[in-house]
Amino acid sequence: AGDKAETAPANPAAASAGGEGEGEGAAAVASAAGESGEAGATDAYAAIPAASRTALRIAQVKGFFLVAQAAAPAEGKEAAAALIGQGLLEAYDPAAAELKALGVDEAALRAAAESGDPAAIKKAIATLDAASKKAGGDQAAVAKGMTTIASGLYQNALVDGAVDPVEYQHSYGAALAAKAVVDADPKLASARDEIAGLVKLWPSATAPEDAAKAPATGKVLAQASRVELALSGA
């Protein structure tokens, strides 16, 4: 699983095309899944309304910056930079043109990926947040989509009694991004307790060496379902 960030999705140009309709939707879904075919991303992009897909993309990118920000104190700048680099390759690059059109400062994103510096990460998150406001969309649907991505990724985090640190951190980042969407929208206040409960399942931003200290897959999936139910009624 650790090699997922090594290869760019097969058709980034299709995903960044500015047209609308079924072709764009199919390209976005395929791009989101990437070459790894992760069920969480595929399901999230397929389910979300087309008008909210760009906002979901921005949230997906932001998740990598959030987990890097959380992991940096324990793992250092180099590890934080690597996490961000994975996020740019997997989530940003396939839709770079689309996000830059919304004002995303790509230089700020890449500066954070190069340095892992806390100030650079904060600046990158700020440009993503500004673009997200312009993107609009149904925030409940975006939060639900990020929850789906988080639970989908976590299904690969515990394998044969061991923790895959890449899947663990990527899923945690997705959960953090979902929480950020919920916390930023007063209309989603009814889902805040459940999303907080989901994020708390990860004991730390760094994957534990002992798999017994990581949350059971079923526990993450069950809590993700509670989040999605709460968002459905928001």
DRENLO-614498 format. One record per residue (C-alpha): x, y, z; residue in one letter; residue number from 1. Coordinates in nm, 2 decimals, always signed. Layout:
@X=X	Y=Y	Z=Z	code=A	pos=NUM
...
//
This chain:
@X=+0.00	Y=+0.00	Z=+0.00	code=A	pos=1
@X=+0.29	Y=+0.23	Z=+0.06	code=G	pos=2
@X=+0.37	Y=+0.26	Z=-0.31	code=D	pos=3
@X=+0.04	Y=+0.43	Z=-0.40	code=K	pos=4
@X=+0.19	Y=+0.77	Z=-0.41	code=A	pos=5
@X=+0.46	Y=+0.67	Z=-0.66	code=E	pos=6
@X=+0.25	Y=+0.69	Z=-0.97	code=T	pos=7
@X=+0.03	Y=+0.97	Z=-1.09	code=A	pos=8
@X=-0.33	Y=+0.88	Z=-1.19	code=P	pos=9
@X=-0.36	Y=+0.76	Z=-1.54	code=A	pos=10
@X=-0.56	Y=+1.04	Z=-1.69	code=N	pos=11
@X=-0.51	Y=+1.37	Z=-1.50	code=P	pos=12
@X=-0.59	Y=+1.58	Z=-1.81	code=A	pos=13
@X=-0.94	Y=+1.45	Z=-1.83	code=A	pos=14
@X=-1.01	Y=+1.53	Z=-1.46	code=A	pos=15
@X=-0.90	Y=+1.89	Z=-1.49	code=S	pos=16
@X=-1.11	Y=+1.96	Z=-1.80	code=A	pos=17
@X=-1.34	Y=+2.25	Z=-1.74	code=G	pos=18
@X=-1.65	Y=+2.11	Z=-1.92	code=G	pos=19
@X=-1.96	Y=+1.98	Z=-1.75	code=E	pos=20
@X=-2.18	Y=+1.67	Z=-1.79	code=G	pos=21
@X=-2.13	Y=+1.30	Z=-1.76	code=E	pos=22
@X=-1.79	Y=+1.29	Z=-1.92	code=G	pos=23
@X=-1.65	Y=+1.53	Z=-1.66	code=E	pos=24
@X=-1.81	Y=+1.33	Z=-1.38	code=G	pos=25
@X=-1.66	Y=+1.01	Z=-1.50	code=A	pos=26
@X=-1.32	Y=+1.16	Z=-1.54	code=A	pos=27
@X=-1.34	Y=+1.31	Z=-1.19	code=A	pos=28
@X=-1.44	Y=+0.98	Z=-1.04	code=V	pos=29
@X=-1.17	Y=+0.79	Z=-1.22	code=A	pos=30
@X=-0.91	Y=+1.05	Z=-1.12	code=S	pos=31
@X=-1.01	Y=+1.05	Z=-0.76	code=A	pos=32
@X=-0.97	Y=+0.68	Z=-0.74	code=A	pos=33
@X=-0.62	Y=+0.70	Z=-0.90	code=G	pos=34
@X=-0.43	Y=+0.40	Z=-1.01	code=E	pos=35
@X=-0.49	Y=+0.23	Z=-0.67	code=S	pos=36
@X=-0.87	Y=+0.21	Z=-0.73	code=G	pos=37
@X=-0.94	Y=+0.30	Z=-0.36	code=E	pos=38
@X=-1.31	Y=+0.22	Z=-0.30	code=A	pos=39
@X=-1.35	Y=+0.51	Z=-0.06	code=G	pos=40
@X=-1.25	Y=+0.78	Z=-0.31	code=A	pos=41
@X=-1.44	Y=+0.61	Z=-0.60	code=T	pos=42
@X=-1.76	Y=+0.59	Z=-0.39	code=D	pos=43
@X=-1.73	Y=+0.94	Z=-0.26	code=A	pos=44
@X=-1.68	Y=+1.11	Z=-0.60	code=Y	pos=45
@X=-1.95	Y=+0.89	Z=-0.76	code=A	pos=46
@X=-2.21	Y=+0.98	Z=-0.49	code=A	pos=47
@X=-2.15	Y=+1.35	Z=-0.45	code=I	pos=48
@X=-2.35	Y=+1.60	Z=-0.67	code=P	pos=49
@X=-2.14	Y=+1.73	Z=-0.96	code=A	pos=50
@X=-2.17	Y=+2.09	Z=-0.82	code=A	pos=51
@X=-2.00	Y=+1.98	Z=-0.50	code=S	pos=52
@X=-1.72	Y=+1.77	Z=-0.66	code=R	pos=53
@X=-1.47	Y=+2.05	Z=-0.67	code=T	pos=54
@X=-1.52	Y=+2.13	Z=-0.30	code=A	pos=55
@X=-1.47	Y=+1.76	Z=-0.23	code=L	pos=56
@X=-1.14	Y=+1.77	Z=-0.42	code=R	pos=57
@X=-1.02	Y=+2.07	Z=-0.23	code=I	pos=58
@X=-1.11	Y=+1.90	Z=+0.10	code=A	pos=59
@X=-0.93	Y=+1.58	Z=-0.01	code=Q	pos=60
@X=-0.61	Y=+1.79	Z=-0.08	code=V	pos=61
@X=-0.65	Y=+1.97	Z=+0.25	code=K	pos=62
@X=-0.66	Y=+1.64	Z=+0.44	code=G	pos=63
@X=-0.29	Y=+1.57	Z=+0.35	code=F	pos=64
@X=-0.19	Y=+1.92	Z=+0.48	code=F	pos=65
@X=-0.39	Y=+1.87	Z=+0.80	code=L	pos=66
@X=-0.23	Y=+1.53	Z=+0.88	code=V	pos=67
@X=+0.11	Y=+1.67	Z=+0.79	code=A	pos=68
@X=+0.05	Y=+1.95	Z=+1.03	code=Q	pos=69
@X=-0.06	Y=+1.71	Z=+1.30	code=A	pos=70
@X=+0.23	Y=+1.47	Z=+1.25	code=A	pos=71
@X=+0.51	Y=+1.73	Z=+1.22	code=A	pos=72
@X=+0.58	Y=+1.78	Z=+1.59	code=P	pos=73
@X=+0.65	Y=+1.41	Z=+1.64	code=A	pos=74
@X=+0.79	Y=+1.32	Z=+1.30	code=E	pos=75
@X=+0.96	Y=+1.64	Z=+1.18	code=G	pos=76
@X=+0.95	Y=+1.86	Z=+0.88	code=K	pos=77
@X=+1.09	Y=+1.60	Z=+0.64	code=E	pos=78
@X=+0.81	Y=+1.36	Z=+0.71	code=A	pos=79
@X=+0.55	Y=+1.63	Z=+0.69	code=A	pos=80
@X=+0.69	Y=+1.74	Z=+0.35	code=A	pos=81
@X=+0.66	Y=+1.38	Z=+0.23	code=A	pos=82
@X=+0.30	Y=+1.35	Z=+0.34	code=L	pos=83
@X=+0.22	Y=+1.67	Z=+0.15	code=I	pos=84
@X=+0.40	Y=+1.55	Z=-0.15	code=G	pos=85
@X=+0.19	Y=+1.24	Z=-0.16	code=Q	pos=86
@X=-0.12	Y=+1.45	Z=-0.14	code=G	pos=87
@X=-0.02	Y=+1.67	Z=-0.43	code=L	pos=88
@X=+0.05	Y=+1.37	Z=-0.64	code=L	pos=89
@X=-0.26	Y=+1.18	Z=-0.56	code=E	pos=90
@X=-0.52	Y=+1.45	Z=-0.51	code=A	pos=91
@X=-0.40	Y=+1.79	Z=-0.64	code=Y	pos=92
@X=-0.21	Y=+1.72	Z=-0.96	code=D	pos=93
@X=-0.51	Y=+1.55	Z=-1.14	code=P	pos=94
@X=-0.72	Y=+1.87	Z=-1.09	code=A	pos=95
@X=-0.45	Y=+2.14	Z=-1.07	code=A	pos=96
@X=-0.59	Y=+2.35	Z=-1.35	code=A	pos=97
@X=-0.94	Y=+2.34	Z=-1.20	code=E	pos=98
@X=-0.81	Y=+2.44	Z=-0.85	code=L	pos=99
@X=-0.58	Y=+2.71	Z=-0.98	code=K	pos=100
@X=-0.88	Y=+2.86	Z=-1.16	code=A	pos=101
@X=-1.04	Y=+2.91	Z=-0.82	code=L	pos=102
@X=-0.73	Y=+3.09	Z=-0.69	code=G	pos=103
@X=-0.54	Y=+2.81	Z=-0.53	code=V	pos=104
@X=-0.18	Y=+2.93	Z=-0.49	code=D	pos=105
@X=+0.01	Y=+2.63	Z=-0.62	code=E	pos=106
@X=+0.34	Y=+2.78	Z=-0.53	code=A	pos=107
@X=+0.23	Y=+2.79	Z=-0.16	code=A	pos=108
@X=+0.13	Y=+2.42	Z=-0.18	code=L	pos=109
@X=+0.46	Y=+2.32	Z=-0.33	code=R	pos=110
@X=+0.66	Y=+2.53	Z=-0.09	code=A	pos=111
@X=+0.50	Y=+2.33	Z=+0.19	code=A	pos=112
@X=+0.58	Y=+2.01	Z=+0.01	code=A	pos=113
@X=+0.94	Y=+2.11	Z=-0.02	code=E	pos=114
@X=+1.00	Y=+2.23	Z=+0.34	code=S	pos=115
@X=+0.74	Y=+2.08	Z=+0.57	code=G	pos=116
@X=+0.76	Y=+2.41	Z=+0.75	code=D	pos=117
@X=+0.47	Y=+2.48	Z=+0.99	code=P	pos=118
@X=+0.43	Y=+2.84	Z=+0.85	code=A	pos=119
@X=+0.43	Y=+2.71	Z=+0.49	code=A	pos=120
@X=+0.17	Y=+2.45	Z=+0.58	code=I	pos=121
@X=-0.05	Y=+2.71	Z=+0.74	code=K	pos=122
@X=-0.02	Y=+2.93	Z=+0.43	code=K	pos=123
@X=-0.11	Y=+2.64	Z=+0.20	code=A	pos=124
@X=-0.42	Y=+2.55	Z=+0.41	code=I	pos=125
@X=-0.53	Y=+2.92	Z=+0.39	code=A	pos=126
@X=-0.52	Y=+2.92	Z=+0.01	code=T	pos=127
@X=-0.72	Y=+2.59	Z=+0.00	code=L	pos=128
@X=-0.98	Y=+2.74	Z=+0.24	code=D	pos=129
@X=-1.02	Y=+3.05	Z=+0.03	code=A	pos=130
@X=-1.07	Y=+2.84	Z=-0.28	code=A	pos=131
@X=-1.32	Y=+2.62	Z=-0.10	code=S	pos=132
@X=-1.54	Y=+2.92	Z=-0.03	code=K	pos=133
@X=-1.54	Y=+3.01	Z=-0.40	code=K	pos=134
@X=-1.61	Y=+2.65	Z=-0.50	code=A	pos=135
@X=-1.93	Y=+2.64	Z=-0.29	code=G	pos=136
@X=-2.12	Y=+2.32	Z=-0.30	code=G	pos=137
@X=-2.32	Y=+2.12	Z=-0.05	code=D	pos=138
@X=-2.10	Y=+2.11	Z=+0.26	code=Q	pos=139
@X=-2.29	Y=+1.82	Z=+0.42	code=A	pos=140
@X=-2.22	Y=+1.62	Z=+0.10	code=A	pos=141
@X=-1.85	Y=+1.72	Z=+0.11	code=V	pos=142
@X=-1.82	Y=+1.62	Z=+0.47	code=A	pos=143
@X=-1.99	Y=+1.29	Z=+0.40	code=K	pos=144
@X=-1.76	Y=+1.23	Z=+0.10	code=G	pos=145
@X=-1.45	Y=+1.29	Z=+0.31	code=M	pos=146
@X=-1.59	Y=+1.05	Z=+0.57	code=T	pos=147
@X=-1.63	Y=+0.79	Z=+0.30	code=T	pos=148
@X=-1.28	Y=+0.84	Z=+0.19	code=I	pos=149
@X=-1.15	Y=+0.81	Z=+0.54	code=A	pos=150
@X=-1.33	Y=+0.49	Z=+0.61	code=S	pos=151
@X=-1.23	Y=+0.35	Z=+0.27	code=G	pos=152
@X=-0.87	Y=+0.42	Z=+0.33	code=L	pos=153
@X=-0.87	Y=+0.28	Z=+0.68	code=Y	pos=154
@X=-0.99	Y=-0.06	Z=+0.55	code=Q	pos=155
@X=-0.63	Y=-0.10	Z=+0.42	code=N	pos=156
@X=-0.46	Y=+0.03	Z=+0.73	code=A	pos=157
@X=-0.46	Y=-0.29	Z=+0.93	code=L	pos=158
@X=-0.34	Y=-0.59	Z=+0.73	code=V	pos=159
@X=-0.22	Y=-0.92	Z=+0.87	code=D	pos=160
@X=-0.18	Y=-0.79	Z=+1.22	code=G	pos=161
@X=+0.03	Y=-0.49	Z=+1.11	code=A	pos=162
@X=-0.04	Y=-0.12	Z=+1.07	code=V	pos=163
@X=+0.03	Y=+0.03	Z=+0.72	code=D	pos=164
@X=+0.15	Y=+0.38	Z=+0.82	code=P	pos=165
@X=+0.06	Y=+0.53	Z=+0.48	code=V	pos=166
@X=-0.30	Y=+0.42	Z=+0.49	code=E	pos=167
@X=-0.32	Y=+0.51	Z=+0.86	code=Y	pos=168
@X=-0.21	Y=+0.86	Z=+0.81	code=Q	pos=169
@X=-0.40	Y=+0.92	Z=+0.48	code=H	pos=170
@X=-0.72	Y=+0.80	Z=+0.64	code=S	pos=171
@X=-0.66	Y=+1.02	Z=+0.94	code=Y	pos=172
@X=-0.60	Y=+1.32	Z=+0.72	code=G	pos=173
@X=-0.93	Y=+1.25	Z=+0.54	code=A	pos=174
@X=-1.11	Y=+1.24	Z=+0.88	code=A	pos=175
@X=-0.95	Y=+1.56	Z=+0.98	code=L	pos=176
@X=-1.07	Y=+1.72	Z=+0.66	code=A	pos=177
@X=-1.42	Y=+1.60	Z=+0.72	code=A	pos=178
@X=-1.42	Y=+1.74	Z=+1.07	code=K	pos=179
@X=-1.29	Y=+2.08	Z=+0.93	code=A	pos=180
@X=-1.58	Y=+2.10	Z=+0.69	code=V	pos=181
@X=-1.83	Y=+2.02	Z=+0.97	code=V	pos=182
@X=-1.68	Y=+2.26	Z=+1.22	code=D	pos=183
@X=-1.68	Y=+2.55	Z=+0.97	code=A	pos=184
@X=-2.05	Y=+2.53	Z=+0.89	code=D	pos=185
@X=-2.30	Y=+2.61	Z=+1.16	code=P	pos=186
@X=-2.57	Y=+2.42	Z=+0.96	code=K	pos=187
@X=-2.38	Y=+2.10	Z=+1.03	code=L	pos=188
@X=-2.36	Y=+2.15	Z=+1.41	code=A	pos=189
@X=-2.57	Y=+1.84	Z=+1.47	code=S	pos=190
@X=-2.29	Y=+1.62	Z=+1.32	code=A	pos=191
@X=-2.01	Y=+1.77	Z=+1.53	code=R	pos=192
@X=-2.02	Y=+1.52	Z=+1.81	code=D	pos=193
@X=-2.01	Y=+1.22	Z=+1.57	code=E	pos=194
@X=-1.73	Y=+1.36	Z=+1.35	code=I	pos=195
@X=-1.53	Y=+1.44	Z=+1.67	code=A	pos=196
@X=-1.58	Y=+1.08	Z=+1.78	code=G	pos=197
@X=-1.45	Y=+0.96	Z=+1.45	code=L	pos=198
@X=-1.13	Y=+1.16	Z=+1.46	code=V	pos=199
@X=-1.06	Y=+1.06	Z=+1.82	code=K	pos=200
@X=-1.04	Y=+0.69	Z=+1.71	code=L	pos=201
@X=-0.69	Y=+0.76	Z=+1.58	code=W	pos=202
@X=-0.47	Y=+0.76	Z=+1.89	code=P	pos=203
@X=-0.21	Y=+0.99	Z=+1.72	code=S	pos=204
@X=-0.11	Y=+1.13	Z=+1.39	code=A	pos=205
@X=+0.18	Y=+0.88	Z=+1.38	code=T	pos=206
@X=+0.09	Y=+0.52	Z=+1.31	code=A	pos=207
@X=+0.14	Y=+0.30	Z=+1.62	code=P	pos=208
@X=+0.39	Y=+0.02	Z=+1.58	code=E	pos=209
@X=+0.16	Y=-0.21	Z=+1.77	code=D	pos=210
@X=-0.16	Y=-0.29	Z=+1.57	code=A	pos=211
@X=-0.35	Y=-0.34	Z=+1.90	code=A	pos=212
@X=-0.32	Y=+0.03	Z=+1.96	code=K	pos=213
@X=-0.48	Y=+0.12	Z=+1.63	code=A	pos=214
@X=-0.86	Y=+0.13	Z=+1.62	code=P	pos=215
@X=-1.03	Y=-0.18	Z=+1.48	code=A	pos=216
@X=-1.14	Y=-0.15	Z=+1.12	code=T	pos=217
@X=-1.50	Y=-0.23	Z=+1.22	code=G	pos=218
@X=-1.50	Y=+0.04	Z=+1.49	code=K	pos=219
@X=-1.39	Y=+0.31	Z=+1.23	code=V	pos=220
@X=-1.65	Y=+0.19	Z=+0.98	code=L	pos=221
@X=-1.93	Y=+0.20	Z=+1.24	code=A	pos=222
@X=-1.84	Y=+0.55	Z=+1.36	code=Q	pos=223
@X=-1.81	Y=+0.67	Z=+1.00	code=A	pos=224
@X=-2.17	Y=+0.54	Z=+0.94	code=S	pos=225
@X=-2.29	Y=+0.74	Z=+1.24	code=R	pos=226
@X=-2.12	Y=+1.05	Z=+1.09	code=V	pos=227
@X=-2.29	Y=+1.00	Z=+0.76	code=E	pos=228
@X=-2.63	Y=+0.94	Z=+0.93	code=L	pos=229
@X=-2.59	Y=+1.26	Z=+1.13	code=A	pos=230
@X=-2.49	Y=+1.45	Z=+0.81	code=L	pos=231
@X=-2.79	Y=+1.31	Z=+0.63	code=S	pos=232
@X=-3.02	Y=+1.48	Z=+0.88	code=G	pos=233
@X=-2.82	Y=+1.81	Z=+0.89	code=A	pos=234
//
